[in-house]
Amino acid sequence: MIEQEFELKSDFIPLIGLLKHTGIAATGGHAGMMVTEGEVKVNGKKELQKRKKLKAGDLVSVGDYTIKMIAAAKA
């Protein structure tokens, strides 16, 4: 299992944006298909909302990947 953290640059990131940004999905269309086909879990539950707003503390699981959302570091 590959675990990583993703630092948010704002209050949230859409689910398909995260999948694309991390390289788990090659394109936005691919990310959308992964969500539609039930391959993605958010906080342990299957997520079918492509644009689900992910916030600090959320845990996203796709195959062997687990990504923990963390708040942006304050300057």
BELVENGI-V43365 format. One record per backbone hydrogen bond with DSSP energy under -1.0 kcal/mol. CO is the residue of the C=O (numbers start at 0). NH is the residue of the N-H. Records with the same first field share a line. If there is no record, write none. Layout:
BEGIN
CO->NH ; NH
END
This chain:
BEGIN
1->65
3->67
5->69
12->53
13->17
14->18
15->19
16->20
17->21
18->23 ; 24
26->30
27->31
28->32
29->33
30->34
31->35
32->36
33->38
34->37
39->46
40->60
41->44
44->41
48->51
49->15
51->14
53->12
54->57
57->68
58->42
59->66
60->40
61->64
63->1
64->61
65->3
66->59
67->5
68->56
69->7
END
